[in-house]
Amino acid sequence: MSDAVSRTLFEQQVDLTSILLQRMQGLESHLLTRVRPHLPHDAGNAIDDLIVALDAEEWIDPNLHFYVDAVLGEMRTAIARGTTEEKVPIPRNQLIGCTEAFDRHKVRNPAAEALQAALPPLEGLYSAAREALNFAEAIRLSFQLLHPD
């Protein structure tokens, strides 16, 4: 019998929630030191909403993944704004059948680089939140289907 089959739904949910709680650890500091300084001022509301959602000590905000997604959206927008594309000439000795060709190379400004480096913890939190909350919702809906009253 496989491990997934032998474990109860509750045990599986506890494992997913534990992973989510681990991902939440230190995120407020990460947001304040590695994300907020590199975002435009108007993105502050998304960060503030996420910090409030992370601060819940006795429960996990069921909308946590929406708040994380909003911050990720702000970050990706700022990264795109801080990224330019440069044409880099290909050396003539590597050209076949033409006299001039270019590669495109993306260049990020320092703020965009910092935000790109700050993405992984938030992406991990988003995935963990979606997984834990979706599993809990699946359990709730399953019970509702089995016991409609």
Secondary structure, 3 states (H helix, E strand, C coil): CCHHHHCCHHHHHHHHHHHHHHHHCCHHHHHHHHHHHHCCHHHHHHHHHHHHHHCCCCCCCCCHHHHHHHHHHHHHHHHHHCEEEEEEECCHHHCCCCCCCEEEEEEECHHHHHHHHHHHHHHHHHHHHHHHHHHHHHHHHHHHHHCCC
